[in-house]
Amino acid sequence: MTEENETIELYNLNYSDLIALSSSAPQASKNTEYLQSVMNTIIKNLGPSGPGLLAVTGFPDASDLRRTLLPMARKLALLNNDDRKCVLKDHGLGSDVPLKNFDRTVSPFAMQLKYNRDLDVNSICNVNYLGISGCGSDDKSLSEFKNLGNVFKELGNCMIDVGLRLARVCDKVIGGHELEESLLESCSAKGRLIHYHSVLDNLILQALNGTPSKSKLAKKTSSNQSDLWQQWHYDYGVFTILTDPMFMFASESNGVSLSYDEKECPSPSGHTYLKILDPNTNSVVKVKASSGSFIVQVGESADILSKGKLRATLHSVCRPKNLENLSRETFVVFLQPAWSKTLSLYDFSMKSSSLNDEYSRKRDEENQSQNPSSDIGKLVPPLCDRLKDGMTFAEFSRETTKQYYGSSGLQTKR
């Protein structure tokens, strides 16, 4: 087993190469060999011998949209409940965690992003949205959110474009059109703007809502912190597209203050704090991605639909130690099949499922040597327990959510 602090640097796929590979027009002969090499590298990174991730760089305007949207995640998380409700309602956003829980480790703000299957992939990013007026409140402090919905959709459509193009490229290698068609049949993706709380953020939330004294809060909050912002899991869609994260340091005045530095700060460790488990080596590694890139991650539906030629990524998000005022912001788009899409079992997926059990067995044995990743298998329900032959994607997603986060699930959802 390698050390847990080993870092993997993601392969950078240039967006211009992705355009060329996903184009239906024949390529010039001088580029054929180069593009074939790029295609092979894509499949190597997303397939069974790779990490199940890659980074897409060079997307026009993506960095500007990222810099505009991501700081809004923390601002939304620390608004009082009434103002936040107003902003979210005006911009068509919701949340899938209880935002009244002041001990929560994340604050996600979600929206369904629609796209038209009749549009060519080249047109996805050219869909323009009308500017959205600010919240109905007269509070000038809320005017900073006036472009929230617009920027959310614009960046989301950039990421949908990447996912659809990548699905087309993977289909060329796998054969058929299963991945791209499954996404076009859906015509919808879920966008999620996520704020990963610092310890100070939770103190602010509790202080704003009249909870006990600062000393009691600090003791309680510190004792509740785990070493993970997000627990180990597989995504169950086709592709998950993420911005590289933004890190922000909160300022502190007299113990607790609402002031903070809105400027992006570099990652304290140089990586994204995304961790994956590499099943080829049974090792936990941390992920490093290029600044301004989109991170592409394989989900379980892609694993199933590709008959194992792509492999889902088991991952978590760790939190830095001894940096109680550091928060993490990111924007994620989940590309998934239509809810009615039927999923079929195949030999490789069953083999993969049994490997989950094998990993769990190995980790139980490693408990004796106090291996740091020995309990991961206990938190992840095996695919063979969640997927039955002939299930629709809707049934698979419900069963997966139940086994992770239900009343008898293996993890908590905060």
Disulfide bonds with the S-S distance in Angstrom:
Cys86-Cys135 1.74
